[in-house]
Amino acid sequence: MTWFLGLGIAGVALLLLSLVFDGVLEGLFDGAGALDGLLDGLLSLPVIAGFMSMFGFAGAIAVGATGWGVVGAIAIGVPAGVVTGWLTYRLSRVLMNDQSGAAPRGDEVLGASGSVVTAIPADGYGEVLMRLAGQPVKLAAKSPVPVARGAEVWVHAVLSPTAVDVRLVER
């Protein structure tokens, strides 16, 4: 039973590592011919971690509850691990294909108005808050002249996906 609990705990630790180091191992075999993309999809780190943890914990439960021994634990643990791995794969595909949280593109920001939330020094950076598609978006902002907090500005140019060049709104 100790081995199965160890596998379960190791699977949970592997899952936590896969969340912290997201995508580090996925590019390990890029350009390696037949191994290219090996850790994507069904052999991704979260899927392996899901299988390993469920195999371990289900095996430990089977040994502790039924006394069937190692063979019974493997007979219970493998199907439970396969189902968990498959569900992890399906859930990760759904989450990866979700396009609802796309960042605003340059053409959506250009010409938009907003207000300064962090004062902008001359040729330095501050922050502006604007509403795009009804949602508040805070971006780094640069201006050739100093702009005080609370001033209304409009986007003159897009510097990067998270930074814009702004001008004061003339009243």
C-alpha positions in Angstrom: 0.0 0.0 0.0 2.9 2.4 0.7 4.1 2.1 -2.9 0.7 3.0 -4.2 0.3 6.0 -1.9 3.8 7.1 -3.0 2.7 7.0 -6.6 -0.4 9.0 -5.8 1.6 11.6 -4.0 4.2 11.7 -6.7 1.4 12.2 -9.3 0.0 15.2 -7.4 3.5 16.7 -7.1 4.0 16.2 -10.8 0.7 17.9 -11.5 1.8 20.9 -9.3 5.1 21.0 -11.2 3.3 20.9 -14.5 1.2 23.9 -13.5 4.3 25.9 -12.3 6.5 25.0 -15.2 3.7 25.1 -17.8 5.0 24.2 -21.3 8.7 23.7 -20.3 8.7 20.0 -21.2 6.3 20.2 -24.1 9.0 21.8 -26.4 11.6 19.2 -25.3 11.4 17.1 -28.5 10.6 19.9 -31.0 12.3 19.2 -34.3 13.3 15.7 -33.3 11.4 13.9 -36.1 9.2 11.1 -34.7 9.5 12.4 -31.2 8.2 15.9 -32.2 5.1 16.7 -30.1 5.5 13.6 -27.9 4.5 15.5 -24.7 1.5 17.2 -26.3 -2.0 15.8 -26.1 -2.4 12.4 -24.6 1.2 12.3 -23.2 1.2 15.7 -21.7 2.5 16.2 -18.2 -1.0 16.9 -16.7 -2.4 13.7 -18.3 0.6 11.6 -17.0 0.2 13.2 -13.5 -3.5 12.5 -13.5 -3.0 8.9 -14.5 -0.2 8.4 -12.0 -2.0 9.9 -9.0 -5.3 8.1 -9.6 -3.5 4.8 -10.2 -1.6 5.2 -6.9 -4.6 6.3 -4.8 -7.0 3.8 -6.3 -4.5 1.0 -5.8 -3.9 2.1 -2.2 -7.7 2.1 -1.6 -8.1 -1.3 -3.2 -5.3 -2.8 -1.0 -6.6 -1.2 2.1 -10.3 -1.9 1.6 -10.3 -5.3 0.0 -7.0 -6.9 0.9 -6.6 -8.2 -2.7 -2.9 -7.5 -2.8 -0.8 -6.0 -5.6 -2.6 -7.7 -8.5 -6.0 -6.4 -7.3 -4.6 -3.0 -6.7 -3.2 -2.9 -10.3 -6.5 -4.2 -11.7 -8.4 -1.4 -10.0 -5.7 1.3 -10.4 -5.0 1.0 -14.1 -8.6 1.6 -15.3 -9.1 4.4 -12.8 -5.8 6.0 -14.0 -6.8 5.6 -17.7 -10.2 7.2 -17.1 -8.6 10.1 -15.1 -5.9 10.6 -17.7 -8.5 10.7 -20.5 -10.7 13.2 -18.6 -7.6 15.4 -17.9 -6.8 15.3 -21.6 -10.4 16.3 -22.6 -10.5 19.1 -20.0 -7.2 20.5 -21.0 -8.3 20.5 -24.7 -11.4 22.4 -23.8 -9.5 25.0 -21.8 -6.7 25.4 -24.4 -9.3 26.0 -27.2 -11.3 28.6 -25.2 -10.9 31.9 -27.1 -13.1 34.0 -25.0 -10.3 35.8 -23.1 -8.4 37.1 -26.1 -6.3 40.2 -25.4 -7.3 43.4 -27.3 -5.5 43.8 -30.6 -3.9 47.1 -31.8 -6.7 48.0 -34.1 -9.2 47.7 -31.3 -7.2 50.0 -29.0 -6.2 52.7 -31.5 -8.3 55.8 -31.1 -9.9 54.6 -27.9 -10.3 57.0 -25.0 -9.5 56.3 -21.4 -8.4 58.0 -18.2 -5.0 58.0 -16.6 -4.8 56.0 -13.4 -1.0 56.4 -12.8 0.5 59.7 -13.7 2.6 59.7 -16.9 5.9 61.6 -16.8 7.3 63.2 -20.0 8.7 60.4 -22.2 8.0 57.9 -19.3 5.4 55.3 -18.5 2.2 55.5 -16.5 -1.1 53.6 -16.8 -4.4 54.3 -18.4 -7.8 52.6 -17.9 -10.1 52.2 -20.8 -13.2 50.3 -21.7 -13.1 47.9 -24.6 -16.2 45.9 -25.5 -17.6 46.9 -22.1 -14.7 45.5 -20.2 -12.1 47.6 -18.3 -8.6 47.3 -19.7 -5.5 48.7 -18.0 -2.5 49.4 -20.2 0.9 50.9 -19.8 1.0 54.3 -21.4 3.6 56.7 -22.7 3.3 60.4 -23.6 5.7 63.0 -24.9 4.3 65.5 -22.2 3.5 64.8 -18.5 -0.1 63.8 -17.9 -1.7 64.0 -14.5 -3.8 61.2 -12.9 -7.4 61.5 -13.9 -6.8 63.2 -17.2 -8.8 62.0 -20.2 -6.6 60.7 -23.0 -6.9 58.9 -26.3 -4.6 56.3 -27.9 -2.4 57.8 -30.5 -0.3 54.7 -31.3 0.1 51.1 -30.1 3.6 50.4 -28.8 3.1 46.7 -27.9 0.2 44.5 -26.8 0.4 46.0 -23.4 1.6 49.5 -24.0 0.2 52.5 -25.9 1.2 56.1 -26.7 -1.5 58.5 -25.6 -2.4 62.2 -26.2 -4.6 64.5 -24.0 -8.2 64.9 -25.1 -8.6 68.6 -26.2 -11.7 70.2 -24.6 
